[in-house]
Every structure is written in structure tokens, then in C-alpha cells.
Amino acid sequence: MTRKHLGFMMIGMAIIYTVVELLTLKQGAFFNFFIPVALVIGGISLSRGEQRDEKVFKKKNVD
């Protein structure tokens, strides 16, 4: 799994977590937005980052 796929998966997990929490929220309870916000920020940073091990798969020119 590449970093970009992991980032998109984390954003999807944040969306699913938020929907489930809001649907099961009881009257008078509060919703902690820290977990979904942290997942979205982590997902964005992972999906926008560069792959460091791309050079491993490239051929080296040996003369």
C-alpha cells in the first residue's frame, strides 16, 4: 500500500467514524471532533507526500 492510498484510507475512516458517531449520539452528549480531524490531517499529509522509495524500482544506469 502506498502512502497515497493510506492517506485516502485515513480520510475515509474519518468520514465513516464521524457518520457512525453522529448517528449513535445520545441526547445531551457531546461529540469529540479530535479523532476525525486528526485522521483527516494525517490523511492529507500522507496523500500529498512524496514517495521516498520510488527510486528503488528505477533502473540504474551502469556504464
C-alpha contacts under 8 A as a table, 3 or more apart, distances in Angstrom:
res1	aa1	res2	aa2	distance
1	M	5	H	6.20
1	M	6	L	6.67
2	T	5	H	5.32
2	T	6	L	6.29
2	T	51	Q	7.84
3	R	6	L	5.01
3	R	7	G	6.10
3	R	46	L	5.61
3	R	47	S	6.00
3	R	49	G	7.46
3	R	51	Q	7.02
4	K	7	G	5.07
4	K	8	F	6.34
4	K	46	L	6.05
4	K	47	S	3.96
4	K	48	R	7.04
4	K	49	G	7.63
5	H	8	F	5.17
5	H	9	M	6.11
5	H	47	S	7.02
6	L	9	M	4.99
6	L	10	M	6.19
6	L	43	G	7.09
6	L	46	L	7.05
6	L	47	S	7.26
7	G	10	M	5.14
7	G	11	I	6.38
7	G	42	G	6.94
7	G	43	G	3.72
7	G	44	I	6.06
7	G	45	S	7.30
7	G	46	L	4.86
7	G	47	S	4.63
8	F	11	I	5.11
8	F	12	G	6.19
8	F	43	G	6.00
8	F	44	I	7.72
8	F	47	S	6.62
9	M	12	G	5.01
9	M	13	M	6.11
9	M	43	G	7.38
10	M	13	M	4.97
10	M	14	A	6.23
10	M	39	L	5.64
10	M	40	V	6.60
10	M	42	G	7.28
10	M	43	G	5.07
11	I	14	A	5.06
11	I	15	I	6.40
11	I	39	L	6.16
11	I	40	V	4.98
11	I	43	G	5.39
11	I	44	I	7.56
12	G	15	I	5.13
12	G	16	I	6.21
13	M	16	I	5.12
13	M	17	Y	5.91
13	M	39	L	7.46
14	A	17	Y	5.09
14	A	18	T	6.07
14	A	35	I	7.52
14	A	36	P	4.59
14	A	37	V	7.47
14	A	39	L	5.64
14	A	40	V	6.26
15	I	18	T	5.20
15	I	19	V	6.22
15	I	36	P	7.25
16	I	19	V	5.22
16	I	20	V	6.15
17	Y	20	V	5.30
17	Y	21	E	6.04
17	Y	36	P	6.95
18	T	21	E	5.17
18	T	22	L	6.05
18	T	36	P	6.53
19	V	22	L	5.24
19	V	23	L	6.11
20	V	23	L	5.15
20	V	24	T	6.16
21	E	24	T	5.25
21	E	25	L	5.84
21	E	31	F	7.46
22	L	25	L	5.13
22	L	31	F	7.54
25	L	29	A	6.60
25	L	30	F	7.68
25	L	31	F	7.49
26	K	29	A	5.56
32	N	35	I	7.12
33	F	36	P	5.70
33	F	37	V	6.06
34	F	37	V	5.26
34	F	38	A	5.94
35	I	38	A	5.16
35	I	39	L	6.15
36	P	39	L	5.03
36	P	40	V	6.10
37	V	40	V	5.14
37	V	41	I	6.10
38	A	41	I	5.20
38	A	42	G	6.02
39	L	42	G	5.12
39	L	43	G	5.91
40	V	43	G	4.98
40	V	44	I	6.06
41	I	44	I	5.22
41	I	45	S	6.19
42	G	45	S	5.19
42	G	46	L	6.07
43	G	46	L	5.12
43	G	47	S	5.99
44	I	47	S	5.19
44	I	48	R	6.07
45	S	48	R	5.37
45	S	49	G	6.09
46	L	49	G	5.28
51	Q	54	E	5.79
52	R	55	K	7.17
53	D	56	V	5.43
53	D	57	F	7.63
54	E	57	F	5.85
54	E	58	K	7.06
55	K	58	K	5.26
